[in-house]
């Protein structure tokens, strides 16, 4: 360590200039970052449903649409005029292809195309009363709701959504927007807010917690500086290399700041102790790196392993998070070795302002758990967790992403209530002969009738039902022949705004049914898909089926990830500690922590899904750090010829407070994610608290108990 420290002191100025220059370069790169809001991220890489969605787009054209729901207490000529203005203005927005709604420019009235301005509200109301589920005008609890289905292209973005919202705001009607594309567009606003607000808040929180440990402001700043630099450098690289930030990777800066600050804290704690003991700054740097240098390397690598183990999962949604986080942790670790010694060479005053014993010392009550108490407590945690883990669910859908108070969730719930659904599933039905025959119509009508009888289905949009309604508006009885059916289809489809154009593909002899489920739960989707399969439908698909595919496979993928992480960490511990037994003992606290997380998921009802599995890998990568630091200091004192009992005690005295402070800092730092508008971030924060509490308690009570009970020859 002396040669390394001498090198830093010799190359101090050029290294400082290099660090400063690259930091500025990275800050510029941050402004180049692009956002990814696609929910298809939450799918397995080989999902058949994604291929089927692409097939639907080829068969029926662009599937992108949003639903705009406008609420009004009555329906008179003034309201109709306002709705016509709304519909025409939405149609003028760029990237909007067509708008189907209550007030188009003209409608077919008694076989004659009539301008909407020439029709009064009562006539319109009577006209739409015959259209049942196809009616854009609904009445529920004496309240009128006008529905606008807005068809959009792939370029539809957040600015276009804002334009729709601005048009609606010009009128005093309550309005609601929903749909896959709208939900994804709104994610952009949320990601930007997360990137701008939450990382700085996390940094302030870590500073507050570390100030309690360091007892002075300057060493506290230095403790978190490497992690802050790591976050800036990583985001800068993301921007310069053209990578995208999604709702998952938006929290990577928080992970880097919170987790990457551990090495800085341990370095500054030992450095501060060395200065207090009377050593000069250079000797203190050498001594600190000698004591905690190897543990810092190992903890950096184990944290990286925790994230990189997620790469074993068969989904691209997690790849960027795993890679970006691992790189950020590595950069923060390098910055600790590089930046802190360079800055401290200027002999900044890092002495605590108050050297008295901390009034709140959490290490003392934990020490009282040594012995049988720790064994009993650990046994209770394991037994309860095993019992409650069987209640874990794997539910995850796009609406679960958002907190209930968010605009997206409020809108979706309202549209679901009024329209029978906001996010449709799609069933493709293909025929051997011409699409427009009475036999095919009767076959599909019978199929749809069965669908509607399922408790899992709210309503089905069926193109044949639309043709039947059009016929019955002007005639009595059923459609008499294939010729009449084809005439009706040609007449209705000639209107470019007709919904039938997005439901029928005559070239492929197929139709598309829109199924609005009662909810988006895995079992509901399974029932609907199963019914379609036994009735010879081509396939059932939709964005939620992509997510269900991942939900079903997440447990097995996670188990693989956990075993990979534990295996690699164990090897690293053996190499670091040079003792198989101590390495295995050090792994016990983290295994118990993982088991406790499963138990908490069962108790809390938080789903095991692609967002919560992240915590398991973080727990292994970060939680093991505490055992690494404790066991490494334990081995250090054993090598100094202290007895086993003395080594256990000294290791506890030197590492317990930094471990507790780091765990508290991580928990409080990630608590900032509770302020995110997304549930997925809130759940991660809650689970991190559970993980850190259990990991610290077991590490600082059970591990000393085990090591103290070892025979001296095993040391």
Protein Blocks (a to p, Z undefined) as FASTA:
>chain_A
ZZmmmmmmmmmmmmmmmmmmmmmmmmmmmmmpccdfbfklmccfklfklmmmmmmmmmno
pfbdcddddddfbdcfklmmmmmmmmmmmmmpghiabdcdfbdfbdceehiacdfklpcf
klmmmmmmmnmmmpcbdceehiacddddddddfkbcfklmmmmmmmmmmpccdcddedjk
lmmmmmmmmmmmmmmmmmmmmmmmmmmmmmmmnopaklmmmmmmmmmmmmmmmmmmmmmn
opacdfklmmmmmmmmmmmmmmmmmmmmmmmmmmmnopafklmmmmmmmmmmmmmmmmmm
mmmmmmmmmmmpccfklmmmmmmmmmmmmmmmmmmmmmmmmmmmnopafbdfblcdcfba
cklmmmmmgcjklmmmmmmmmmmmmmmmmmpccbdcfklmpcfkbmklmmmmmmmmmnop
abdcddddddfbdfbbfklmmmmmmmmmmmmmpmkbmbdcdfklmmmmmmmmmmgcjdfb
fklmmmmmmmmmmpmklmklmmccfknopacdddddfblcfklmmmmmmmmmmnopabdc
djklmmmmmmmmmmmmmmmmmmmmmmmmmmmmmmmnopaklmmmmmmmmmmmmmmmmmmm
mmnopacdfklmmmmmmmmmmmmmmmmmmmmmmmmmmmnopafklmmmmmmmmmmmmmmm
mmmmmmmmmmmmmmpcbfklmmmmmmmmmmmmmmmmmmmmmmmmmmmmpcfklZZ
